[in-house]
């Protein structure tokens, strides 16, 4: 039986050079890695997903905690890039726009937000992120602690956030260097190996070989990221051989939300 790994991610997992693709597209980086390893990739991702959305997927999506997690031989927490994008308003306000009624009000508010966003980002100069760094760290730590408690020995991989280019939506990139430093510090502190998207993607962004939106990737970059993940997974699987497909006790696996992770919930983190 082929090994499987689960990727909890954002649109960088399924967006190509010009458009969003089916997650089964062979040139997307999770599938490049799977092909190199002779494995199978499961991808759970949404446009704009934050680390908070990854935690919610693990604890609220019954298919994720009932099927995808128990059969995974590794989990890739490919989240954090969207967290560090510069913001103009708190995420709860931005994400609440689709719920506004009637439709005319919703469209008006969305249009006003899109006009004001780049101006506000320039004014704030990157001081406001989509999710504060301490909240990013908190959600990642919760996720890792839950996975380690439920599935001892399961390899868990994080990421260093990918770069983004200054563009109309995100005209300020000052959030990136501190986010990279914070991600590497978090990985060292928690003992989590990291797929360094910053190191892999930086040369492509330096020569502007990216999507015109300043965020998504060329197929060449997808290939290189996939190969980097395959190398990292192969090393982790070699160090801990043998698939991990069941709870050590042989008992049915509890859903992820059943595990106490209070230690990973610092009171200072914004939810």
C-alpha positions in Angstrom: 0.0 0.0 0.0 1.3 3.4 -0.9 2.2 5.9 1.7 0.0 8.9 2.1 0.6 12.4 3.4 -1.9 15.1 4.3 -1.4 18.7 3.3 -3.3 21.4 5.2 -2.8 24.5 3.1 -3.9 27.6 1.4 -4.2 28.6 -2.3 -0.5 28.0 -2.9 -1.3 24.3 -2.8 -3.8 24.5 -5.7 -3.2 27.7 -7.7 -1.1 27.6 -10.8 0.6 30.3 -12.8 -2.7 31.8 -14.1 -5.7 30.2 -12.3 -6.8 27.8 -9.5 -6.5 24.2 -10.5 -8.0 20.9 -9.4 -6.1 19.6 -6.4 -5.4 16.5 -8.5 -3.4 18.5 -11.1 -0.1 16.7 -11.5 2.1 19.8 -11.6 1.0 21.2 -8.2 3.7 20.8 -5.6 1.9 18.3 -3.3 1.4 16.0 -6.3 5.0 16.6 -7.5 6.2 15.4 -4.1 3.8 12.4 -4.1 4.9 11.3 -7.6 8.6 11.5 -6.6 7.9 9.3 -3.5 5.5 6.9 -5.1 3.0 8.2 -2.5 -0.4 9.8 -2.5 -1.2 13.3 -1.4 -4.4 14.4 0.3 -4.9 18.2 0.2 -7.3 20.2 2.3 -7.1 23.9 1.4 -9.1 27.0 0.7 -8.3 30.4 -0.9 -6.8 32.6 1.9 -6.6 29.9 4.5 -4.9 30.9 7.7 -3.3 28.7 10.4 -6.6 29.1 12.3 -8.4 27.5 9.4 -6.0 24.5 9.5 -6.8 24.1 13.2 -10.5 24.3 12.5 -10.2 21.7 9.7 -8.5 19.3 12.1 -11.1 19.8 14.8 -14.3 20.6 13.0 -14.2 18.8 9.7 -15.4 15.2 10.3 -13.8 13.9 7.1 -10.4 15.3 8.1 -10.3 13.9 11.6 -12.2 10.6 10.8 -10.5 9.6 7.5 -7.6 11.8 6.3 -5.7 12.1 9.6 -5.9 8.4 10.6 -4.6 7.2 7.3 -1.8 9.8 6.9 1.8 8.8 7.2 2.8 12.4 7.6 1.1 15.8 7.9 2.3 19.0 6.2 1.0 22.2 7.9 1.5 24.3 4.8 0.0 27.4 6.5 1.3 30.7 7.6 1.9 32.5 4.3 -1.5 34.1 4.3 -1.3 35.0 8.0 1.6 37.4 7.3 0.1 39.3 4.4 -0.5 42.9 5.3 -4.1 43.7 6.3 -6.3 46.8 6.4 -9.0 45.6 8.8 -9.3 42.7 11.3 -10.0 39.4 9.7 -13.4 39.0 11.4 -14.6 42.1 9.6 -13.1 41.1 6.2 -14.5 37.6 6.4 -17.9 38.9 7.5 -18.5 40.7 4.2 -20.0 37.7 2.4 -22.7 37.4 5.2 -24.0 40.9 4.7 -27.6 41.3 3.4 -29.2 42.5 1.2 -27.0 41.8 -1.8 -26.7 45.5 -2.7 -25.2 46.3 0.7 -22.8 43.4 0.5 -21.6 44.5 -3.0 -21.2 48.1 -1.9 -19.2 47.2 1.2 -17.0 44.8 -0.8 -16.3 47.4 -3.4 -15.5 50.0 -0.7 -13.1 47.5 1.0 -11.3 46.7 -2.2 -10.8 50.4 -2.9 -9.6 51.2 0.6 -7.5 48.2 1.3 -4.3 49.2 -0.6 -4.5 52.7 0.8 -4.8 51.5 4.3 -2.0 48.9 3.9 0.3 51.7 2.7 -0.7 53.8 5.6 -0.1 51.1 8.2 3.2 50.1 6.5 2.7 46.4 7.4 2.0 47.0 11.1 -1.2 45.0 10.7 -1.2 41.4 9.5 -4.0 39.1 8.5 -3.3 37.2 11.7 -1.0 38.4 14.5 2.2 36.4 14.8 1.4 35.2 18.3 -1.9 33.8 17.1 -0.1 32.1 14.1 2.3 30.5 16.6 -0.5 29.5 18.9 -2.6 27.7 16.2 0.5 25.9 14.8 1.5 24.8 18.3 -2.0 23.5 19.1 -2.0 21.6 15.8 1.3 20.0 16.5 0.5 19.1 20.1 -2.8 17.5 19.0 -1.1 15.5 16.3 1.6 14.3 18.6 -0.8 13.3 21.2 -3.2 11.4 18.9 -0.7 9.9 16.5 2.7 9.4 18.3 5.5 9.1 15.9 3.6 10.8 13.0 6.0 13.1 11.1 4.7 16.7 11.1 6.2 19.3 8.8 5.7 23.1 9.0 6.7 25.8 6.5 8.6 29.0 6.4 6.2 31.5 4.8 6.7 32.1 1.1 7.6 35.6 -0.2 5.1 37.8 -2.0 5.7 40.7 -4.4 4.5 44.3 -3.9 1.3 44.6 -6.0 -1.9 46.5 -5.9 -3.5 44.3 -3.2 -0.4 44.0 -1.0 1.8 47.1 -1.7 3.9 46.6 1.4 6.2 43.6 2.0 7.6 44.7 5.4 5.7 41.8 7.1 7.8 39.2 5.4 11.3 39.3 7.0 10.0 39.1 10.6 7.5 36.4 9.7 10.4 34.3 8.2 12.5 34.8 11.4 9.5 33.9 13.6 8.7 30.8 11.7 12.2 29.5 11.9 12.3 30.3 15.6 9.0 28.4 16.1 10.3 25.4 14.3 13.4 25.2 16.4 11.4 25.7 19.6 8.8 23.1 18.8 11.2 20.6 17.1 9.2 20.8 13.8 11.1 20.3 10.5 10.3 23.1 8.1 9.8 23.2 4.3 11.6 26.5 3.7 9.3 28.2 1.1 11.2 31.5 1.5 14.5 30.0 0.5 13.1 28.1 -2.4 10.9 30.8 -3.8 13.0 33.9 -3.2 15.1 33.5 -6.4 11.9 33.2 -8.5 10.4 36.3 -6.9 13.7 38.2 -7.4 13.4 37.7 -11.1 9.6 38.2 -11.0 8.9 34.7 -12.2 5.6 34.6 -10.4 1.9 35.1 -11.0 1.0 38.8 -11.8 -1.0 38.8 -8.5 2.4 38.8 -6.7 1.5 35.8 -4.6 1.1 32.6 -6.6 3.7 30.5 -8.4 5.0 29.4 -11.7 5.0 25.7 -12.6 8.8 25.7 -12.2 8.5 26.8 -8.6 5.8 24.3 -7.9 8.2 21.6 -9.2 11.1 22.8 -7.0 8.9 23.0 -3.9 7.5 19.6 -4.5 11.0 18.1 -4.9 12.1 19.8 -1.7 9.1 18.3 0.2 9.9 14.9 -1.3 13.5 15.1 0.0 12.3 16.2 3.4 9.6 13.5 3.7 12.0 10.8 2.5 14.5 11.7 5.2 11.8 11.7 7.9 10.3 8.4 6.8 13.8 6.8 6.6 14.5 8.0 10.2 11.2 6.5 11.4 10.4 3.6 8.9 7.0 2.0 8.7 3.6 3.5 8.1 1.6 4.7 11.1 -2.0 4.0 10.4 -3.6 3.2 13.7 -3.7 4.3 17.3 -1.1 2.5 19.3 -3.8 1.0 21.6 -5.7 -0.4 18.7 -8.8 1.5 19.9 -10.8 3.7 17.5 -9.1 7.0 17.0 -10.9 9.9 18.7 -11.5 13.1 16.8 -8.8 15.7 17.1 -11.0 18.0 19.1 -11.2 15.4 21.9 -7.6 15.9 22.9 -6.8 18.5 25.6 -4.5 21.1 24.1 -4.9 23.9 26.7 -1.1 24.2 27.0 -1.0 25.4 23.4 -3.5 28.2 24.1 -1.7 31.1 25.5 -4.1 33.7 26.8 -2.4 36.4 24.8 -3.2 34.8 21.5 -6.0 36.5 19.5 -8.7 34.1 18.4 
